[in-house]
Every structure is written in C-alpha cells, then in structure tokens.
Amino acid sequence: MIRISKLLGVMLGALLVAGNPAAAQPIEDELVLVTPVAKTLTDPTLAEFAKFAREKWNVTVKTAALAAGTPVAYGRIVEWKGRPEADIFWGGESALFDKLAEQKLLARLDLPKSVVDAIPASIGKPKPIPLKDPRGFWIGTVLEPYGLVYHPKVLARLGVQPPRDWDDLLDPKLKGNVAQSAPTRSSSSHATYEVILQRDGDAKGWEWLRRLAANTGIFAARSRDVPSVVARGEFAAGFAVPSYMAFEDRLAGFDIKFVAPKTAWITPEPIAVLAGAKHPRAAQAFIEFLLSERGQKVAMERGVFPITPKYRVQGAPGSRAEMAVEFTGGLRSYFDIEVNNIYDDGIAQKRYAEVNSQFRSAIESVWEELKKKY
C-alpha cells in the first residue's frame, strides 16, 4: 500500500507538471517592473538578467518595465489592490515603500542571508539613511545622489561660477535659467525639497523654494528631462537631478557637469516584490541578481554607486566606470567618505501629501507672480 501511494504521488506530480510547464521551471519566464528608474539603467539591467537566467536555468525570460514617476507608480500599485500588473516596484523614496508594506501591498523578500547581511543597515550622519527594511519588505539596490547639474558654457555666458551647493542656484543672474521637476511628479525633487525644508525649517525653507521657483525657467514633466534640457544648453543649471540620469547625457557627448552638495539626499533606490505578483520567483531572482557583483557592475557603469562596502566603481582606463568616477568628482564608493545627511525619512513620510499640496498652492499656482516678485 505504501509503495502504491508513493507511485500515485509521483504520477500526480508528473501530471501537474505536464499540465503546468511553468511549475517545472525554477523561475517564471516573464518579469514586469513598475519603476521611476530611467530606461538607461533598467534596460541594461534587465537584459543582463535575462542573459543570466538563460545561463543558469536555461529559461528565456521576457522582461518589461512600466515607466512611471514615483508618485504615479505608487498610486498605480495602490489602485491595483493586490492584483498588480507588475511584479516589482523599483526606485524612489523608501517612505513610499513603507506605506505600501503597511497596506499589505508588498511581499516579504526571500533572499539569502549573506546577501542581506552584506548591506549595512544605514549610511550617513546625523540622520542615518536606511538601506534596507528591517521587516524584510524592501531592500536598497544602489546608492545614488540627487544633486545639481550645470552647463559650463551657459554659466560662463551669464557670468556665474559653477554651483557647489544648493544656495548657489538663487544667484539673480540665473533668473529663468534653472530647470527642475515638480515634487508631485518626481521623487528626487520631492526628497530634495525635504532637504531644504529640514535644513532651514518650514518658514525659511518655503521662502527658499519660492525664490528657487522665481529663478526657474521650466518645471519639466519628468526628473529625467531636467539634465537633458541643461545638457542641450537650454538652461544653465538643474535642481534635484539623480546622478545617473545626468551621466547618460555626458555619455551622449554633451557638455554637462554634476555636483552633489554636502547635504544631498542619497537614495538607496529601494526594490520590492508586489503582493500578488504573477511572477514571484522571477522577481526574487532578479533582486538577488541585482545585488550580486554582476548586477552591481551593470549599475555602476551607469553612474551610480554600490550598495555594499565590498564593491567599488572601477574599470579599465577609458571605461564607462572610470568615466562615471570622473563625472562624480573622483568618488568610487560612498562607504569611502563621511556622508552628511540631514534628511529625516520619518518626517518626510508623515507629510508627503502635505508638501505636495503646499507646492501646488505656494509655488505652482502662483509661479508667474513669484517670477515678478523676486
């Protein structure tokens, strides 16, 4: 009887596999991201993962990335109500990932302990930047500063020195020559608004942001557009620009420079598997790959920094990696320097909607008046 039961069990398992070939595969053959991360990073990373999946499991994975600004991506995930049209949410502020976890819209990560332990809990002082969720719902993937970009020739024409800190963008000579993206559409802009507000306090901070708006010549639809319009010489400087987005314009041959002010927010570009994902095994495998040396190398060649102390941006002379080091001022790892962070994620999370609402009323709706006032 025992032998018969075992035989029936084997036969039943074989029938289930035959009826569902995907069950025989270690990962599914499809993976979909929803992400604010630019295609210049997502496309090569997904392509290398697909190559890795063929090598390791002989599975051909069809990949796709639904591009959306962080607030928009977050809104979609909430609207999907646990029946997501994507498997992974990648990029943006960790505060939004925490909110999704509270709503039970994220699945716990299933990563090897060695992979998780290789990433420090945080980086920076006096306000530590969390690099992973202690509850296990999200984990950082790379370190990426949100800084300033500028066009040297345009600045020279205006008689302005290259910016080194946020306050340099308030120079009256830059009137109409600053580009930024609204915090309602860009997580990098939103986080940098918080840096100014937390540095100066609400009253002085909002006054600073109104003065910046008066110098602003365009509120670009996406944060990715900010370095592009500066690279083309349409504007002299850009505010709250992710380093790797600016680096892509440098790779394209444009005369554009990047600088991270001393209080620049550094995002760990969190990543998470969505609850109810159709391809959970492929999603978990992608995250583990991204945190491997191979995955980190792809990212580092795009102008971002490793999430663990054991890797550093390094390559052959003339390589993309070495170009990225030169572009970001010679830095190879944020673990090599003392990171000065004043951004408090808890404060930002509590008033996320409030800051966006105040932006609409205090800046967006009166932008033309601000340009006349200052």
C-alpha positions in Angstrom: 0.0 0.0 0.0 2.9 2.4 0.9 4.6 1.7 -2.5 1.3 2.2 -4.3 0.7 5.5 -2.5 4.2 6.8 -3.4 3.7 5.7 -7.0 0.4 7.6 -7.2 2.1 10.6 -5.7 4.8 10.6 -8.3 2.3 10.1 -11.1 0.1 13.0 -9.8 3.2 15.3 -9.6 4.1 14.4 -13.1 0.6 15.2 -14.3 0.6 18.6 -12.6 3.9 19.5 -14.2 2.7 18.4 -17.6 -0.4 20.5 -17.2 1.6 23.5 -16.0 5.1 23.5 -17.6 6.0 26.7 -15.6 5.8 24.7 -12.4 8.8 22.7 -13.6 10.9 25.9 -14.0 12.9 27.4 -11.2 11.6 30.8 -12.2 8.8 32.1 -14.4 9.5 33.1 -18.0 8.3 36.7 -17.6 9.1 39.7 -15.4 7.5 43.2 -15.2 8.7 46.2 -13.3 6.9 49.4 -12.5 9.6 52.0 -11.9 10.7 55.6 -12.0 14.2 54.5 -12.8 15.2 55.6 -16.3 15.5 53.1 -19.2 19.2 53.8 -19.3 19.6 51.8 -16.2 16.6 49.4 -16.3 17.1 48.2 -19.9 20.7 47.0 -19.5 20.0 45.5 -16.1 17.0 43.6 -17.4 19.0 42.5 -20.4 21.8 41.2 -18.3 19.4 39.4 -16.0 17.7 37.7 -19.0 21.2 36.5 -20.1 21.9 35.3 -16.6 18.6 33.4 -16.5 19.4 31.6 -19.7 22.9 30.6 -18.5 21.8 29.4 -15.0 18.4 27.9 -15.6 18.0 27.7 -19.4 14.9 29.9 -19.1 14.2 32.6 -21.6 12.7 35.5 -19.5 10.5 38.1 -21.3 11.1 41.4 -19.4 9.3 44.7 -19.4 9.5 48.0 -17.5 6.4 50.2 -17.0 7.9 53.7 -16.7 6.2 56.0 -14.2 7.3 58.7 -11.8 7.5 57.5 -8.2 4.2 59.2 -7.0 2.4 57.8 -10.1 3.9 54.3 -9.7 2.9 54.3 -6.0 -0.7 55.4 -7.0 -1.0 52.6 -9.5 0.1 50.0 -7.0 -2.5 51.2 -4.5 -5.2 51.1 -7.3 -4.2 47.5 -8.2 -5.3 46.5 -4.7 -3.2 43.3 -4.5 -3.8 42.3 -8.2 -0.8 44.1 -9.7 0.1 44.4 -13.4 3.7 44.3 -12.4 5.9 42.1 -10.3 8.4 44.6 -8.9 8.4 48.2 -7.7 12.0 49.6 -8.1 13.2 53.1 -7.2 12.1 56.2 -5.3 11.8 57.1 -1.7 11.8 54.4 0.9 8.9 56.2 2.7 6.5 55.1 0.0 7.7 51.5 0.2 7.0 51.6 4.0 3.5 52.9 3.2 2.9 50.1 0.7 4.1 47.5 3.3 1.6 48.9 5.8 -1.2 48.4 3.3 0.0 44.8 2.7 0.8 45.5 -0.9 4.4 44.2 -0.7 5.5 40.6 -0.3 8.4 39.7 2.1 11.7 39.3 0.3 13.2 35.8 0.1 16.9 36.5 -0.2 19.9 34.6 1.1 21.0 35.8 4.5 24.5 36.5 3.2 23.1 38.9 0.5 21.0 40.8 3.1 23.8 40.9 5.6 26.3 42.4 3.1 24.2 45.6 3.0 24.7 47.8 6.1 21.5 48.9 7.9 22.2 52.5 7.1 24.7 55.1 6.0 25.2 58.8 7.0 25.1 61.1 10.0 23.4 62.8 11.8 20.4 61.2 10.2 21.1 57.7 9.1 19.7 56.7 5.7 18.1 53.3 5.9 19.5 50.9 3.3 17.1 48.0 3.9 13.8 47.4 5.7 14.3 45.5 9.0 11.0 43.8 8.4 12.2 42.5 5.1 9.7 44.1 2.6 12.3 46.2 0.6 16.0 46.4 0.2 18.3 49.0 -1.4 19.9 48.3 -4.7 22.4 51.1 -5.4 23.5 54.5 -3.8 22.5 57.5 -5.9 22.9 61.2 -5.0 20.3 63.8 -6.0 22.4 66.8 -6.9 22.9 69.7 -9.3 23.9 69.8 -12.9 25.1 72.7 -14.9 26.3 73.7 -18.4 29.7 75.3 -18.1 29.4 77.4 -21.3 26.0 78.8 -20.4 27.1 79.7 -16.9 30.2 81.4 -18.3 28.0 83.4 -20.7 25.9 84.5 -17.7 28.9 85.4 -15.6 28.1 82.7 -12.9 30.6 80.4 -11.2 29.8 76.7 -11.2 27.5 75.8 -8.3 28.7 73.8 -5.4 25.8 74.0 -3.0 22.0 74.5 -3.2 22.2 78.2 -2.4 24.2 78.9 -5.5 21.0 78.4 -7.6 19.5 81.6 -6.0 22.0 83.8 -7.8 19.9 86.6 -9.5 22.0 86.1 -12.7 20.3 82.6 -13.0 16.8 84.2 -13.4 14.9 82.0 -15.8 17.8 79.6 -16.2 17.1 76.9 -13.7 15.3 73.7 -14.6 13.6 71.5 -12.1 10.7 69.0 -11.9 7.7 69.4 -9.6 7.8 67.3 -6.4 4.4 66.0 -7.3 5.9 64.3 -10.3 9.4 63.5 -9.2 10.7 61.6 -6.1 14.1 63.2 -6.5 12.6 66.7 -6.5 10.4 65.8 -3.5 13.3 64.4 -1.5 15.4 67.5 -2.2 12.5 69.8 -1.3 12.6 68.0 2.1 16.3 68.5 2.4 15.8 72.3 2.1 12.8 72.3 4.4 14.6 70.2 7.0 17.7 72.3 6.7 16.1 75.7 7.0 12.7 74.9 8.8 9.3 75.4 7.2 9.1 79.2 7.0 12.6 79.9 5.8 12.6 76.7 3.7 9.4 77.5 1.7 10.8 81.1 1.2 13.9 79.5 -0.2 11.9 77.3 -2.5 9.8 80.2 -3.7 13.0 82.1 -4.6 14.2 79.0 -6.5 10.9 78.9 -8.4 11.4 82.6 -9.3 14.7 81.6 -10.9 13.2 78.5 -12.6 12.5 78.7 -16.3 10.9 75.3 -16.6 9.2 72.7 -14.4 9.9 69.6 -16.6 7.4 66.8 -16.8 9.9 64.2 -15.5 13.1 64.4 -13.5 14.8 62.7 -16.4 14.1 65.8 -18.6 16.0 68.2 -16.2 19.5 67.2 -17.1 18.6 66.8 -20.8 17.5 70.5 -21.2 20.6 71.6 -19.3 22.8 69.3 -21.5 21.4 70.9 -24.6 22.2 74.4 -23.3 18.5 75.5 -23.0 19.1 76.2 -19.3 22.2 76.8 -17.2 21.5 74.6 -14.2 19.2 71.8 -12.9 17.9 71.1 -9.4 17.5 67.7 -7.7 19.0 65.6 -10.5 19.8 61.9 -10.0 23.5 61.3 -10.8 23.0 58.5 -13.3 20.4 60.5 -15.4 22.9 63.3 -15.8 25.7 60.8 -16.6 23.8 59.4 -19.6 23.8 62.9 -21.1 27.5 63.0 -20.5 28.0 59.7 -22.2 26.0 61.1 -25.2 28.7 63.7 -25.6 27.0 66.7 -24.0 29.0 69.3 -22.0 27.3 68.8 -18.7 28.7 68.6 -15.1 27.3 67.1 -11.9 27.9 68.1 -8.3 26.4 66.6 -5.1 26.0 69.3 -2.4 27.2 68.3 1.1 23.6 67.7 2.2 22.4 66.0 -0.9 19.9 63.2 -0.3 21.3 59.8 -1.3 18.7 57.3 -2.2 19.3 53.5 -1.9 16.8 53.0 -4.8 14.7 50.5 -2.9 13.2 47.5 -4.6 10.3 45.2 -3.6 8.2 42.4 -4.8 4.5 43.3 -5.1 2.0 41.2 -3.2 0.0 39.1 -5.6 2.8 39.3 -8.3 2.2 36.9 -11.2 5.9 36.0 -11.4 7.2 36.0 -7.8 10.1 33.6 -8.4 11.5 35.6 -11.3 11.0 38.8 -9.2 13.0 37.4 -6.2 15.7 36.1 -8.6 16.0 39.5 -10.3 16.6 41.2 -6.9 19.2 38.7 -5.9 20.9 39.1 -9.3 20.9 42.9 -9.0 22.7 42.7 -5.6 25.3 40.3 -7.0 28.7 41.5 -8.2 27.5 41.0 -11.8 24.3 43.1 -11.2 26.2 45.8 -9.3 28.7 46.1 -12.1 26.0 46.9 -14.6 24.6 49.6 -12.4 28.0 51.1 -11.5 28.8 51.5 -15.2 25.7 53.8 -15.4 26.8 56.4 -12.9 25.5 55.0 -9.6 27.4 53.6 -6.6 27.5 50.2 -5.0 25.1 49.4 -2.1 27.7 47.3 -0.2 31.2 48.3 1.0 32.8 45.3 -0.7 32.3 46.7 -4.2 33.8 49.9 -5.7 33.3 51.7 -9.1 36.3 50.6 -11.0 37.2 49.7 -14.6 39.8 49.9 -17.3 41.1 53.3 -18.4 38.5 54.9 -20.6 35.7 52.6 -19.5 32.3 53.8 -18.6 33.0 53.0 -14.9 36.1 55.3 -14.9 34.1 58.0 -16.8 31.5 57.8 -14.0 34.2 58.2 -11.4 35.5 61.3 -13.1 31.9 62.7 -13.6 31.1 62.4 -9.9 34.3 64.1 -8.7 36.5 61.0 -8.3 34.3 59.1 -5.9 34.3 55.3 -6.1 32.1 54.4 -3.1 30.0 56.3 -0.6 31.5 54.0 2.1 34.9 55.7 1.5 33.7 59.1 2.8 31.7 60.5 5.6 28.2 61.0 4.4 26.4 64.1 5.9 22.7 63.5 5.8 20.0 65.8 7.3 17.0 64.2 5.6 14.7 62.6 8.1 12.7 59.8 6.3 10.2 59.7 9.2 9.3 63.4 8.8 9.1 63.1 5.0 6.8 60.1 5.2 4.4 61.8 7.6 3.9 64.9 5.5 4.4 63.6 1.9 1.0 64.7 0.7 1.1 67.9 2.7 4.3 69.0 1.0 2.9 68.2 -2.4 -0.3 70.2 -1.6 1.7 73.2 -0.4 3.8 73.1 -3.5 0.7 73.4 -5.6 -0.7 76.3 -3.7 2.5 78.2 -2.7 4.5 77.7 -5.9 2.8 76.1 -8.9 -0.4 78.2 -8.8 1.5 81.5 -8.3 4.6 80.7 -10.3 4.2 83.7 -12.6 3.7 86.0 -9.6 6.8 84.7 -8.0 8.9 85.4 -11.0 7.8 89.1 -10.8 8.2 89.3 -7.1 11.8 88.2 -6.8 
